[in-house]
């Protein structure tokens, strides 16, 4: 995977799927008509043909903090994580930096 699109949204507050779509829309080149749902996202990152930006790369890697949506184990969070289960995409969940103890 030499041609990888890396989208790093660590440090951004992502509590809902709408927050996630807001965070990735611009760096992933999502068109205005993008469906903002998990099926549309799966089609975009696995099937291709929706985002010219993603399509120009062999793979997509999205970096997020283990916070908000990505700290939960509910159905919505699991479903979003499952969309990355393919050879052309990967979700990397990082521990957020510790808060300053002042």
Secondary structure as GFF3:
##gff-version 3
##sequence-region A 1 102
A	DSSP	beta_strand	4	8	.	.	.	ID=ss1
A	DSSP	alpha_helix	17	25	.	.	.	ID=ss2
A	DSSP	alpha_helix	38	42	.	.	.	ID=ss3
A	DSSP	pi_helix	43	47	.	.	.	ID=ss4
A	DSSP	alpha_helix	52	55	.	.	.	ID=ss5
A	DSSP	beta_strand	59	65	.	.	.	ID=ss6
A	DSSP	three_ten_helix	68	71	.	.	.	ID=ss7
A	DSSP	alpha_helix	75	82	.	.	.	ID=ss8
A	DSSP	beta_strand	89	94	.	.	.	ID=ss9
###
